Amino acid sequence: MSAISALSAVNLFLRDDDDVDVVPLCEASNDYNGRMGARISAVFVILVAGTFGACFPYAASRQSGFNIPAWMFFIAKYFGSGVIVATAFIHLLQPANENLSDECLPSAWRDYPYAFGISLISLFSMFFIEILSFKLLATHGDGNGHSHGPIGLMSGPVPAGIVHAHADRDADAGCSSDPDACLDSNHASLNPEKFSDSKDNTHLDGHSHSGGLHDSDNLIAQMTSVFILEFGIIFHSIFVGLTLAVSGDEFVSLYIVIVFHQMFEGLGLGTRLSDVKWPASYRWAPWCCGLAFGLTTPICIAIGLGVRTTYPPGSSTSLITNGIFDAVSSGILIYTGLVELMANEFLFSSEFQRAPISRIIYAFLVMCCGAGLMALLGRWA
């Protein structure tokens, strides 16, 4: 009996020992392994790639000297939309979940999918902000002579030369039959001076505008959407730069991938900047947005190089901070991508309501290409 008791005691000891969770320690250092020259070059290469992607679409849409065909703007617009949606899921939400559920963190962080919860809160926060903005703009319009007649009815005679208040949507409707005309219409619709001469415009959808108030409200909504999109992207770019600066053996592959990553993200932002009808007093805003995006990652690379001996990307503080920031950004970009870019562009735009199915499928496939390519880059970064 004593032998059996001793064996039972050993089994009990081994079983209890196996049940104890051994929590590994978080990394207190990084994998930096030199190559300072290549890392410094990344500051300038990524600066050029990101700034070019963010600023070129706006510059090309405003300068007739570029002579960019309309179909190229079409591809860039929907390719960029796909890039933003893929960024939200592959480059933000998944890394956020990985960071916040790391084995070195306290068990409380692994008891709940905090990354998804934070992303959900961020998404609903964006929706709430949109609701408030919509309500405030509607109230502002109602209090300043902005009235709506029955849809499809004319509330008065339409004067010759009238400018439609939704020209940014409707100008694209003829692109399917004449792609080259689309570029001219886009330039016209994006020029705020086209709206400055109309004092009291009435048009076929029953909207009556006094003093261009509807245009002003629509502009504010567009600007708010773009600024929210930029906020979400820049949040992500901070940690992209820090990670590249202190990366180890994977530096070369990460360097190449991040160059394309930033250029494609910049393209997605830039096409949205070019869609906004910026008034003369805000013509500096899209350039500042593009430059802010282009500078964020290079500045963070430089900061990372400066603290390369002390910054531990695998520490508990870094994992939690990075995870929370990425989760917040993912919620912003998921909302922006699904609502502002996909739903508004495909389901609620007058362009696609009138366009042939072939044009809609073409835009959808271009968006899928953008999302697929950005998702593929997630294999390395």
C-alpha positions as CSV (number, residue, x, y, z in Angstrom):
1,M,0.0,0.0,0.0
2,S,2.9,2.3,0.7
3,A,4.2,1.9,-2.8
4,I,0.8,2.7,-4.3
5,S,0.4,5.8,-2.0
6,A,3.9,7.0,-3.0
7,L,3.0,6.6,-6.7
8,S,-0.3,8.4,-6.3
9,A,1.5,11.3,-4.5
10,V,4.0,11.5,-7.4
11,N,1.2,11.6,-10.0
12,L,-0.7,14.2,-8.0
13,F,2.5,16.3,-7.8
14,L,3.1,16.0,-11.6
15,R,-0.5,16.8,-12.4
16,D,-0.5,19.9,-10.2
17,D,2.8,21.0,-11.8
18,D,1.3,20.7,-15.3
19,D,-1.7,22.7,-14.4
20,V,0.3,25.7,-13.3
21,D,0.5,28.3,-16.1
22,V,4.0,29.6,-16.6
23,V,3.7,33.1,-17.9
24,P,6.7,34.0,-20.1
25,L,8.4,37.4,-19.5
26,C,7.8,40.1,-22.0
27,E,10.8,41.1,-24.1
28,A,12.9,43.9,-22.5
29,S,15.0,44.6,-25.6
30,N,14.6,44.8,-29.4
31,D,16.2,43.0,-32.4
32,Y,18.1,46.0,-33.8
33,N,21.2,44.7,-35.6
34,G,22.8,47.6,-37.3
35,R,22.4,48.6,-41.0
36,M,22.1,52.2,-39.9
37,G,22.6,53.5,-43.5
38,A,19.7,51.4,-44.8
39,R,17.5,52.5,-41.9
40,I,18.3,56.2,-42.5
41,S,17.4,55.7,-46.2
42,A,14.0,54.3,-45.2
43,V,13.2,57.7,-43.7
44,F,13.5,59.4,-47.1
45,V,12.2,56.6,-49.3
46,I,9.0,56.2,-47.2
47,L,8.6,59.9,-47.0
48,V,8.6,60.2,-50.8
49,A,6.4,57.1,-51.3
50,G,3.8,58.1,-48.7
51,T,3.6,61.8,-49.7
52,F,3.4,61.0,-53.4
53,G,0.5,58.5,-52.8
54,A,-1.4,61.0,-50.7
55,C,-0.8,64.2,-52.7
56,F,-0.6,63.1,-56.3
57,P,-4.3,62.3,-56.8
58,Y,-5.3,65.7,-55.5
59,A,-2.6,67.5,-57.5
60,A,-3.5,65.7,-60.7
61,S,-7.2,66.4,-60.3
62,R,-6.6,70.1,-60.0
63,Q,-3.8,70.6,-62.6
64,S,-4.9,70.2,-66.2
65,G,-1.2,70.0,-67.2
66,F,-1.0,66.4,-65.9
67,N,-3.5,65.2,-68.6
68,I,-4.4,62.1,-66.5
69,P,-7.1,60.0,-68.2
70,A,-10.4,59.7,-66.4
71,W,-10.1,55.9,-66.1
72,M,-7.0,56.3,-64.1
73,F,-8.8,58.4,-61.5
74,F,-11.6,55.8,-61.5
75,I,-9.1,53.0,-60.8
76,A,-7.2,54.9,-58.2
77,K,-10.4,55.8,-56.4
78,Y,-11.8,52.3,-56.0
79,F,-8.4,50.7,-55.6
80,G,-7.7,53.0,-52.7
81,S,-11.1,52.1,-51.1
82,G,-10.2,48.5,-51.1
83,V,-6.8,49.3,-49.6
84,I,-8.4,51.1,-46.7
85,V,-10.8,48.2,-45.9
86,A,-8.1,45.6,-46.0
87,T,-5.9,47.8,-43.8
88,A,-8.6,47.9,-41.2
89,F,-8.8,44.1,-40.9
90,I,-5.4,42.8,-41.8
91,H,-3.0,45.5,-40.7
92,L,-4.8,46.8,-37.7
93,L,-7.4,44.5,-36.1
94,Q,-5.4,41.3,-36.4
95,P,-2.1,42.8,-35.0
96,A,-4.1,44.5,-32.2
97,N,-5.6,41.2,-31.2
98,E,-2.2,39.6,-31.3
99,N,-0.6,42.2,-29.1
100,L,-3.4,42.4,-26.5
101,S,-3.5,38.6,-26.2
102,D,0.2,38.1,-26.0
103,E,1.2,35.3,-23.5
104,C,3.5,37.6,-21.6
105,L,0.6,39.9,-20.5
106,P,-1.4,39.2,-17.4
107,S,-4.1,36.6,-17.8
108,A,-6.8,39.2,-17.5
109,W,-5.8,40.4,-21.0
110,R,-6.4,36.9,-22.4
111,D,-9.8,36.4,-20.7
112,Y,-11.6,38.7,-23.2
113,P,-11.0,39.7,-26.8
114,Y,-10.2,43.3,-25.9
115,A,-9.0,44.2,-29.4
116,F,-12.4,43.4,-30.9
117,G,-14.2,45.1,-28.1
118,I,-12.2,48.3,-28.4
119,S,-12.6,48.3,-32.2
120,L,-16.4,47.9,-31.7
121,I,-16.5,50.9,-29.4
122,S,-14.5,52.9,-31.8
123,L,-16.8,51.9,-34.7
124,F,-20.0,52.9,-32.8
125,S,-18.3,56.1,-31.6
126,M,-17.7,57.1,-35.3
127,F,-21.3,56.3,-36.0
128,F,-22.5,58.5,-33.1
129,I,-20.3,61.4,-34.3
130,E,-21.8,61.0,-37.8
131,I,-25.3,61.0,-36.4
132,L,-24.6,64.2,-34.4
133,S,-22.9,65.9,-37.4
134,F,-25.9,65.0,-39.6
135,K,-28.4,66.3,-37.1
136,L,-26.5,69.5,-36.5
137,L,-26.1,70.2,-40.2
138,A,-29.8,69.4,-40.8
139,T,-30.8,71.8,-38.1
140,H,-28.4,74.5,-39.5
141,G,-29.9,74.0,-42.9
142,D,-33.5,74.2,-41.7
143,G,-32.8,77.4,-39.8
144,N,-31.3,79.2,-42.8
145,G,-33.7,78.7,-45.6
146,H,-32.8,75.2,-46.7
147,S,-36.0,73.5,-47.8
148,H,-36.8,70.2,-49.4
149,G,-39.6,69.6,-51.9
150,P,-41.0,66.2,-52.9
151,I,-38.4,64.1,-54.6
152,G,-38.6,64.2,-58.3
153,L,-40.8,67.3,-58.4
154,M,-39.7,70.8,-59.3
155,S,-40.4,73.4,-56.7
156,G,-40.0,76.2,-59.2
157,P,-38.6,76.9,-62.7
158,V,-35.1,75.9,-63.3
159,P,-33.0,78.8,-64.5
160,A,-30.6,78.4,-67.3
161,G,-27.1,77.5,-66.4
162,I,-28.1,76.2,-63.0
163,V,-25.4,74.3,-61.0
164,H,-26.6,71.1,-59.4
165,A,-25.7,71.0,-55.7
166,H,-24.7,67.3,-55.9
167,A,-22.4,67.8,-58.9
168,D,-19.7,65.7,-57.3
169,R,-21.9,62.6,-57.6
170,D,-23.9,63.4,-60.8
171,A,-21.0,64.6,-62.9
172,D,-19.7,61.0,-63.0
173,A,-22.9,59.6,-64.3
174,G,-21.8,60.0,-68.0
175,C,-18.5,58.3,-67.5
176,S,-19.7,55.0,-68.8
177,S,-20.5,56.4,-72.2
178,D,-17.6,58.9,-72.5
179,P,-14.7,58.2,-70.1
180,D,-12.7,61.2,-71.3
181,A,-15.6,63.5,-70.5
182,C,-15.6,62.2,-67.0
183,L,-12.3,63.9,-66.2
184,D,-13.6,67.2,-67.4
185,S,-16.8,66.8,-65.3
186,N,-14.7,65.8,-62.3
187,H,-12.6,68.9,-62.6
188,A,-15.7,71.1,-62.9
189,S,-17.5,69.5,-60.0
190,L,-14.5,69.7,-57.7
191,N,-13.9,73.4,-58.5
192,P,-15.6,75.4,-55.7
193,E,-15.7,78.5,-57.8
194,K,-18.4,76.8,-59.9
195,F,-20.8,77.2,-57.0
196,S,-20.0,80.8,-56.1
197,D,-22.3,82.5,-58.6
198,S,-25.5,80.7,-57.7
199,K,-27.7,82.6,-55.2
200,D,-30.9,80.6,-55.2
201,N,-30.7,77.3,-56.9
202,T,-33.6,74.9,-57.4
203,H,-33.2,71.5,-59.1
204,L,-35.0,68.4,-60.1
205,D,-34.7,66.4,-56.9
206,G,-36.8,69.0,-55.1
207,H,-34.0,70.7,-53.0
208,S,-34.1,74.4,-52.7
209,H,-31.0,76.2,-51.5
210,S,-30.5,79.8,-50.4
211,G,-27.0,81.2,-50.4
212,G,-25.4,77.9,-51.1
213,L,-26.0,76.5,-47.6
214,H,-26.5,73.0,-48.7
215,D,-23.1,73.1,-50.5
216,S,-21.5,74.4,-47.3
217,D,-23.1,71.6,-45.1
218,N,-22.1,68.9,-47.6
219,L,-18.6,70.3,-47.6
220,I,-18.4,70.2,-43.8
221,A,-19.6,66.5,-43.9
222,Q,-17.0,65.6,-46.5
223,M,-14.2,67.3,-44.6
224,T,-15.2,65.6,-41.4
225,S,-15.1,62.2,-43.1
226,V,-11.7,62.8,-44.6
227,F,-10.2,64.1,-41.3
228,I,-11.5,61.0,-39.4
229,L,-10.0,58.8,-42.1
230,E,-6.7,60.5,-41.8
231,F,-6.8,60.3,-38.0
232,G,-7.2,56.5,-38.2
233,I,-4.5,56.0,-40.7
234,I,-1.9,58.2,-38.9
235,F,-2.5,56.4,-35.6
236,H,-1.4,53.2,-37.4
237,S,1.6,54.8,-39.1
238,I,3.2,55.8,-35.8
239,F,3.9,52.2,-34.8
240,V,4.8,51.2,-38.4
241,G,7.7,53.6,-38.2
242,L,8.8,52.5,-34.7
243,T,8.7,48.8,-35.6
244,L,10.7,49.3,-38.8
245,A,13.4,51.3,-37.0
246,V,14.2,48.6,-34.4
247,S,13.5,45.4,-36.5
248,G,16.1,42.7,-36.8
249,D,16.7,40.1,-39.5
250,E,13.4,40.9,-41.2
251,F,14.3,44.5,-41.8
252,V,14.9,44.2,-45.5
253,S,11.6,42.5,-46.3
254,L,9.8,44.8,-43.9
255,Y,11.4,47.8,-45.5
256,I,10.2,46.9,-49.0
257,V,6.7,46.0,-47.9
258,I,6.2,49.2,-45.8
259,V,7.2,51.3,-48.9
260,F,4.3,49.8,-50.8
261,H,2.1,49.8,-47.8
262,Q,2.5,53.5,-47.2
263,M,2.1,54.3,-50.9
264,F,-1.1,52.3,-51.2
265,E,-2.5,53.8,-48.0
266,G,-1.6,57.3,-49.2
267,L,-3.3,56.6,-52.5
268,G,-6.5,55.6,-50.6
269,L,-6.3,58.9,-48.6
270,G,-5.3,61.0,-51.6
271,T,-8.3,59.9,-53.8
272,R,-10.6,60.9,-50.9
273,L,-8.9,64.3,-50.6
274,S,-9.4,64.8,-54.3
275,D,-13.1,64.1,-54.0
276,V,-13.7,67.0,-51.6
277,K,-14.8,70.4,-53.1
278,W,-12.3,72.4,-51.1
279,P,-13.2,76.1,-51.1
280,A,-10.5,78.7,-51.7
281,S,-10.1,79.4,-48.0
282,Y,-9.2,75.7,-47.4
283,R,-7.0,75.0,-50.4
284,W,-4.1,74.4,-48.1
285,A,-5.9,71.7,-46.1
286,P,-5.5,68.7,-48.6
287,W,-1.8,69.5,-48.9
288,C,-1.4,69.6,-45.2
289,C,-3.3,66.3,-44.9
290,G,-1.1,64.6,-47.5
291,L,2.1,66.0,-46.0
292,A,1.0,64.9,-42.4
293,F,0.5,61.4,-43.6
294,G,3.7,61.3,-45.5
295,L,5.7,62.7,-42.6
296,T,4.3,60.5,-39.8
297,T,6.1,57.2,-40.5
298,P,9.5,58.8,-41.4
299,I,9.4,60.9,-38.2
300,C,8.6,57.8,-36.2
301,I,11.4,55.9,-37.9
302,A,13.8,58.7,-36.9
303,I,12.5,58.6,-33.3
304,G,12.8,54.8,-33.3
305,L,16.5,55.1,-34.4
306,G,17.1,57.6,-31.6
307,V,15.8,55.2,-28.9
308,R,17.0,52.0,-30.6
309,T,18.9,51.0,-27.5
310,T,16.1,51.5,-25.1
311,Y,12.8,51.0,-27.0
312,P,11.5,47.4,-26.4
313,P,8.6,46.8,-28.9
314,G,7.8,43.5,-27.1
315,S,7.4,45.0,-23.6
316,S,4.1,44.9,-21.9
317,T,3.7,48.6,-22.1
318,S,4.4,48.7,-25.8
319,L,2.2,45.7,-26.6
320,I,-0.8,47.2,-24.7
321,T,-0.3,50.7,-26.2
322,N,0.2,49.5,-29.7
323,G,-2.7,47.1,-29.4
324,I,-5.1,49.7,-28.2
325,F,-4.1,52.3,-30.8
326,D,-4.4,49.7,-33.6
327,A,-7.8,48.6,-32.3
328,V,-9.1,52.2,-32.2
329,S,-7.8,52.8,-35.7
330,S,-9.4,49.6,-37.0
331,G,-12.8,50.7,-35.8
332,I,-12.4,54.0,-37.5
333,L,-11.3,52.5,-40.8
334,I,-13.9,49.7,-40.7
335,Y,-16.6,52.3,-40.3
336,T,-15.1,54.6,-42.9
337,G,-14.5,51.8,-45.4
338,L,-17.8,50.0,-45.1
339,V,-20.1,53.1,-44.8
340,E,-18.4,56.0,-46.4
341,L,-16.5,54.2,-49.2
342,M,-18.5,51.1,-50.0
343,A,-22.1,51.8,-49.1
344,N,-22.1,55.5,-50.2
345,E,-20.2,54.9,-53.4
346,F,-22.0,51.7,-54.6
347,L,-25.5,51.8,-53.1
348,F,-26.3,55.5,-52.6
349,S,-24.5,57.4,-55.3
350,S,-26.4,58.7,-58.3
351,E,-23.4,57.7,-60.5
352,F,-24.0,53.9,-59.9
353,Q,-27.8,54.2,-59.8
354,R,-27.6,55.3,-63.5
355,A,-24.5,53.4,-64.6
356,P,-24.6,50.1,-66.5
357,I,-23.9,46.9,-64.5
358,S,-20.6,46.4,-66.3
359,R,-19.3,49.7,-64.8
360,I,-20.4,48.7,-61.3
361,I,-18.7,45.3,-61.6
362,Y,-15.6,46.9,-62.9
363,A,-15.4,49.2,-59.9
364,F,-16.1,46.3,-57.6
365,L,-13.3,44.2,-59.1
366,V,-10.9,47.2,-58.9
367,M,-11.8,47.5,-55.2
368,C,-11.2,43.8,-54.7
369,C,-7.8,44.1,-56.3
370,G,-6.9,46.9,-53.9
371,A,-8.1,44.9,-50.9
372,G,-6.4,41.7,-52.1
373,L,-3.1,43.3,-52.7
374,M,-3.1,45.1,-49.3
375,A,-4.2,41.8,-47.6
376,L,-1.3,40.0,-49.3
377,L,1.2,42.6,-47.9
378,G,-0.1,41.5,-44.5
379,R,1.9,38.3,-45.0
380,W,5.1,40.2,-44.3
381,A,4.0,43.4,-42.4
